[in-house]
Amino acid sequence: MSLSISKFAVATGLATGTLLSCFGTSQAHATGFKFVGTYSQTSSSTADILLESITVGDQIIDEFSYVTSAEIIYNDVYSGGNTGAASADTGDDATGGARAEDATAADVVANLSTNNINHIIDTEDKGRFEIDLNFSEAIKTLFVWERGMNSDLGIQAVNADGELIGSRLDITRNMWFDTGFKIDTSEINNAQKVGSLGIKMADLGVEGGEVSTLRFFSQSGFNGPDWKFVGTTAKVPEPALMLGLGLVGGALAWQKRAKAA
């Protein structure tokens, strides 16, 4: 079961989504935040769209951490057509990356180890997967993109023994912020808008607020997330500090009601 609080908009124009989720008996209060990306170009939805920098508040981040290895814990078997779950896909005219319906760990890494937003992991609408993704260094923040802005994506930290730790965060489809551009990969016929969300690793309930391995989840009700992400070791400003006292009070009251239910 997971619980969620709808996203709020503050007077500055920075919108913040707040989510309460649980995995087993563990609960975490996580705050997703909006960020602004700078890209090489966004005029062609089928070509390379290279991430150059990310702005959060007054901070500009241009050094990113990428996935170096992956382990597919579970992925629905691909047997043709719209079967299977997570696959590797790229823009019709994009360079590099991998295209594979029956994706291997190497295919997953190929698409998540670049700054090309048109290198993605495409998921079938009713597909289920669990994939562990490893970074070369512990990251503090994750920046996630989702093509379509109509799907959910689960995330949880993993320790050195491959065990889930902290609390699972489900990014629900109403939490994505519109980037203002679209992408079109080989598996679809039309360009779709792209959403994004920033997630602090501290919000996953892990000690120290840094994570080297993350498990990504999808299940049939998640509507097939099509996703891409990069990490950063940089300390990102806390967007929650920009929330008005009334919004914070409302969120705390909501939590109390949820616990009492």
ABEGO torsion letter per residue (X at the ends): XBBBBBBBBBAAGBBBBBBBBBBEABBBBBBBBBBBBBBABAABAABBBBBABBBBEABBBABBBBBABBBBABBBBBAEEABEBBBBBBBAABBEEBBBABBBAAAAAAAAABABAABBBBBBAABBBBBBBBBABBBABBBBBBBGGABBBBBBBBBAAGBBBEBBBBBBAAABBBAGBBBBBAABABBBBBBBBBBBAAAAGBBGGBBABBBBBBBAAAGGBBBBBBBBABBBBBAAAABBAAAAAAAAAAAAAAAAX
